[in-house]
Amino acid sequence: MTAAAGLLLRAPARASAVSACAAASSSSSTTLVAGSRVSTRAAHDLVIKRKTGKPIIKSGPYGGGRSSVSGHVATVFGCTGFLGRYLVNRLAQRGTQVIIPYRDEEEKRHLKVLGDLGQVVPMEWDLRDDQQTEECLRHSDVVYNLVGRDYETKNFKFADVHVKGAERIAQIAEAAGVSRFIHLSHLNADLDSPSALYRTKAEGEIAVKRAFEGATIVRPGPVFGHEDRLLNSMASWPITWHVNHGRTTLRPVHSLDISLALELMMDAEETSIGQTFTLAGPKTHTVSELLNLVQSLTLNKIVRLGLNIPKPVLMTASKIGDLAWWPMLSPDEVVRRYLNDKADEVGTKSWSDLGIVPDEVEEVAITYLRRYRGHLTFELPVERKTKMGKKQIGYRTVQ
């Protein structure tokens, strides 16, 4: 027997030893040597979770992707909401198995196709049912809580959703041995805020930190995107009026940036465990500036009534509208329309800690506002010449 033949015969045994090694590779190929299949490995894919010590083992195509397996199992509470669908998409596209708790059968159908076969698992869920909550997260190593409400209903008040519900999910996750808990709060969360929504958001942060050791808190600013209630509400109303003279300042942030940050936090344990992130937009805009932006991008004139509605009048109208069973302008929303977005709180982390440069609203808003244009102006570029011979970029007019 030659040395080469002996080497080939010993190769299967060596391959078995490599296969049994815990540090297996996500990039693998199979070759036929001396009638046996030999697996070759190139890179380590073993990660040990810091809190629980459980291994996360990747497999599939090198670099990840829809048909790969990231090794993570994530439960996304609030997945049927505006931001939830973007997070589920990002997680599923990298091979993470995603549990999607839902209340309405019709609200989760579009999420099933975001991942490979069997990777997106819908489960019926009620916020007040602890057994269903435990079933939704018992196999997960990371839990996202995106459950939130910007108006109250007869069934759920702000405290029920933002405080009691968040605390109970965190408690069950801690008892089930979940490694990571990432909780979505709000930029303006404050125990002393005149808004009940912002107060309960702050109370929810405290409750989650108390219930789950090492929980990550995320405070996004007003989120804009395809289904937002910010730019879309401005573009869909041809006539508007002034509230607070249009001077309320906002720090809008892109929905894709927030979902990317939430995805990165899953593996960035050293950076995010037990930390609070302030993820607002890079620029501050007044409501009037955003209206100008929407008007310049949709090429539709927004008729602005010169009357600034006094706060008492608006509050009275909102209390009447609050009697309707569908969501209308609520008294708490009136309060929020007079509150400026806060600056980044000292001691919290930001985009730079995750290596993300957030988008500016004037650079990407055309993606979501072009559909409001007419057929004659639909294809016009954003930068154009006005009748005055000036070049208009976004909502700013420069020489």
N, C-alpha and C positions, 0 to 999 in steps of 0.2 A: 504494500500500500504506500503510495507516495505521500509526501508531506502535505501537498495541496489537497489530496483526497481526504486525508485525516482531518484537515482543517474544515473541509466542507461538512464532514460527518459530525464534527463537534459543534458546528454552527447552530443547529436546532436547540441544543442544550443551553448554549449561551443566550439564544433568543428567548428561551423560557425564563431565564434568570432576569433578563432585561424587562420582560413583560410583567414579572412579579414585582418589579421595583415600584415603589410608591410614586417616584418622580417620573411618571410617564410623560410622553410628549403629545401635544395637540397636533403635531405634524407627523404623520406616520405613513409608511408605504409598505407594501408586501412584495417580496421577491421569492422566487422558487429556487432553493439551493438543495442539491442532492435529494430531490423529491420531497422536501419539506418546506413549509412556508416560514419565512423569517421576517419578523417585523423590525424595521429600523426606526429609531427615534432620534429626534433632532433637538427638541427644546422642552424645558420643564413646563408642566402645566399643573403642578400641585400647589395649592394655596391652603394654608391653615388659618381658619378664622380666629382672630385674636381673643374674642370673648369666650367662645365655646370650645375652641380647639378642634372643631370638626373640619375635615378636609373638603376642599372644593376641587374637583378634578375635571379639567376640560378635555374635550375630544372633538374630532371632526377636522374640517379643512383648516389649514394654517391661516391665522389672521381672523378666525371667527366667521360669522355670517349666519344667514337664515337656517342653513342645514347643519350648522355646528351645534355643539352642546357646551354652554359656558360653565356648566356645573352648578349654577345658581338656580334656586327656586324662589320666586318673588311673588308676594301677594300685594296687589295694589287696590286698597280700599278707596273708593271714589273714582274708579277707573272709567265710569261712564260719563264723567264730567268733561268740561272743556279741556283742562290740562291732562287729564288721565289718559286720553286716547294717544297723545303724543308720547307719554312715558311708556305705555304698553308697547307702542310701535318700536321704540328704541330698544327696549329690553328684549322683545321677541326677535328683532332683527339680528341680535348678537348671539342668539341661541339660548336665551334664558327661558326656562319654563315659567309662565306667568299665570297665576291664579287671579281670575277677575270676578270678584263678588258683585252681584247685581240684584236689583229689586224688580225691575221691569224686564220682561222677556225681550221686548223690542229694542231696548237700549244697549244690549251687549252684542247684537248680531254682527255689527260692523267690526268688532274687535277680533272675532274668530279668525279672520283671514290675515291678520297681521303677522302671525308666526307660522312655523312649519306644522305639519300634522301632529296633533297631540300636544303641542307646546303652549297653546292658549286654552286654559281650562276654566270654563264658566261655572260658578257655584252660586246658587240662590242664597241671599243673605238679608238679614234684618239687623239693623244697628242695635236693637234692644235684645237680641237673642244671643246670649253668650255661647251657647252650644254651636250655633252656626258660625260664629266668629272663630271659635277654636278649630272647627273643621276646615275653615278657609286658610288658616295659617300654620297648622300643626306640622306640615312637611316643608315649610319655607325657612330659608336662612336669612331673608331680608323682608321686611314689611314696610310698605309705604302707606301713610295715612294722608290722603288728599281729600277726605270728606270735609265739606264745608258748605255754608249757605250764606248768601248775602241778603236774604229776606226770611222772615219767620212765617210759619204756617201753624194751623191749629194742631198739627201732630208733632211738629218739631220746632222748639224755640232755639235761639242762639246757644244757650247754655247746654241744651240737650245734645247738640251736634258738636260744638267746639270744645266743650269741657268734659261733660260726663261720657259722651261717646268716645272721644279721643283717649281719655284716661282708661276706660274699660278695655279698649283695643290694646293699649300699651300693657296693661296688667296681664291680659291673656297671653300676649306675645312673650312677655318676660317669663311667665309660668311654663310656656311651651318650649323654652330654650332657644328662642329666635336670636340670631347673632346681631342683627342690625335692625334699628327702628328709625325711620326717617319721617318726620312730621312736618307738614306744610302749614305755616302760620300766615302772617301778613306783615308787610313792611311797617304799618302803623299800629301794630299791636301795642297796647298801653293800658295798664291797670287804671290810670286816671283819665282815660279818654272819655269825652262826652258821648261817643258812639258805643252802643251796646255790642256791636259786632267786634270792634277793636278791643273792647274790654274782655270779652269772652275769648278772643284769640290769645290774649296775654295770659288769661287764667288757664287756658288749655295748654300753653307751653309749660307752665309750672306743674300742672297735673301730669303731663307726659314725662317730664324729667323726674318727677317723684316716683312714677310707676315703673319706668324702664331706665335702668342704669346705662349711661352712655348714649342716650337718644340724641339724634341730630335734628336740630330745628332749622327750618328754611323759611326766610321771610322775603317773599317776592313782592315787587311793586305791582301796579295795575298791569295785567297781562293782555297783550294784543295778539291777534291771530285770526284765523279763518272764521271762528265762531264767537269772537269776543263780543262784549257788550260795551266796548269803548269806541273804537273807530266805526264799527258797523252801526251803532246807534246814532252816531253823528251823521253818517252818510245816508241813512235811510229816512231821515226827517228833513224835508225841504225847507221847513220853517222852524226856527228855534227861538228861544228867548234867553235872556241873561239871568244867571244865578250867581250871586256874589260878584257881579260885573264881569264874569269870565276870568277872574284873577286867581282862582284856585290852582295851585301848582301840582302837577303830577309827574311821576317818573316811570313812564311806561316801559315794559320789558317784553321781549319777544318770547312767545310760547316755546319756540324751538330751543332757545337758549336755556330756559328753565328746565325743560325735559332733559337736555344734555347734561346739565349740572346734576340733576337727580340721578341720572344713570351713572355718572362718574363717581358719585359718593358711595355707591355700592361696593366698589373695590378700594376706594381711597380711605382706608381705615385710619391710617396715621394722621390724615388731614382732617377727617370729618367726625370721628367718634367723639361724642360729648360736646360738639361745637355748635355754635349758632351762626348761620350764614345770612347776610343781608344781600339779596340779589335784586336790586332795583336797576332801572335803566341808566345808561351812562349820562343822559341829559335830563334836565328839568324843563318842563313846558307848562305854560298856562293853558287853561281850557280854550281860551280865545286863539292861541297859537295852533292848537290841535285842530280847531275848526277851520282855520286858514289853510292848514295842511290838507285836510280832507277836501276842501273846496278846490284847491289847486290840483289835486291828483285826480279827482273824479270829473273835473271840468263842469261841475254842476253848481250853480249859484245857490248858496244857502241864504235864504231870506232871514235876516236877524231883526227881530222886533226891538226897537229902541228901549222898550220898557224893561227895567230890571225888577224882577218880581221880589218883593220883600220876603224875608224869611218867615214871618208869621203867616202871611197869606199862603205861601207854599206849604207850610206845615199843616195848615187847616185842610188844604186840598188833599194832601197825602193821607191824612187821617180818614177822610171820606173814601179815598181810593183803596185804603187798607181793608175796607169791608168786602171788597170783591174777592172771589175765590181764586182768581188768577193773579200772578204777581204784577203789581203796579208800583208806582212811586211810593215807597214806605216812609214813615217819619224818620226812621234811622238813616235812610239814604239821604234825606234832606240834610241831616246833621253832617253826614260825611262829605256832602258837596261843598261845605264851607271849611273843610279841614285840609291843609296842605300836606303833601307827602313828606315824611320825615327824612332827615339825612341819615347816613349810615351810623349806627350806634358804635361807640368806641368799644373795642374788645371783641367785636364780631368779625368773622371772616367774610371774604368777598370773592368776586369772580377770579381775581388774580391767583388766589390760592388753589383754584381748580384748573388754571391755565386757559381760561375762556375769555375772549374779548366779546362782550355783548353787542348786539346789533343796535344801531340807532333807528328810531322809528321812522324818520324821514327817508332812510335809505331803503327800507323793505316794505313800507306801507302800501306801495303801489301793487304789490302782489295780492293784497287782500281787498283793495279798493277799486281795481280796474273794472270789476264786474258791475260797478254802479255807473259806468260811462254809457253814453248812447252809442248807436251803431256807427255814427259818423266820426266819433272821436276815440273809439275803442283802441285803435292801434297807435295813436299818437304817442311819441316818446315823452318821458317825464320832463326833460329839459326842452324848452321851446321858447320862441320869441313872442313877446307880447306886442300889443298895438303901440305901446310907448317905446318900443325898441329896446327893452330891457330883458335880460336873461333871467328866467325864473327857475330856481332849483328848490324843490320841496316847497316850503311855505315862505322861504326868504327871497326877497327880490334884491338883486345886486346889479351894479352897473356893468 
